[in-house]
């Protein structure tokens, strides 16, 4: 599929839940968020059915996100259902890694290809501060479990306030170097203000190369993270939603006043 600006749209990011077991300071309020109603969350059959249609129209890469995808009950079954769709050549997940040690082996058997793990500090005190109580050892165990299960490459997502030269980011980089892990520096973003920039080590934030569509956990298909355009796949239909999202994908991001990262999947 090509949009109006001749970009090949072949990447679908699916937020499977708005729930998360951490409260990272740049993402979520300390008191949590108003959670979506259970009946509003897409079922596994809906997610799989939509993905089949999207793949038939040209999607080749699928990434599962959240919230935290591993808190979604039955997530391994969902991975297995999506992995069975012919035409997907890259099935990945973004996770905070704290629960990964419990799931890595089963996720690999279900068909998950690789993971990106969020890690903004390796100092235990700093990690606990940023995540409001997270235990760095859980993440380290998750990284080891993923590698032992053969979910490779393991890539690290490190959010930075301004640059990769910050102390926390430099310590994460050194950790990655010692452990042969790939790192991506993600500048902190502000949806409402429209503040975003390119990911260092990846293609995120580069509007000219953007090949993504995003499906929220309650069924809204968004052609751009930094835009209010969305199509309800339950109301509009699967194929029509994909067609419209590609047609109306903007040339460049602007502002988003109707969503937040924990709903949209980043």
Buried (B, 14 or more C-beta within 10 A) or exposed (E): BEBEEEBEBBBBBBBBBBBBBBBBBEBBEEEEBEEBEEEEBBEBEBBBBBBBBBBBBBBBBBBBBBBBBBBBEEBBBBBBBBBEBEBBEEBBBBBBBBBBBBBBBBBBBBBBBBBBBBBBBBBEEBBBBBBEEBBBEBBBBBBBBBBEBEBBEBBBBBBBEEEBEBEBBEBBBEBBEEEEBBBBBBBBBEBEEBEBEBBBBBBBBEBEEBBBBBBBBBBBBBBBBBBEBBBEBBEBBBBEBBBBBBEBBBEEBEBBEBBBBBBBBB
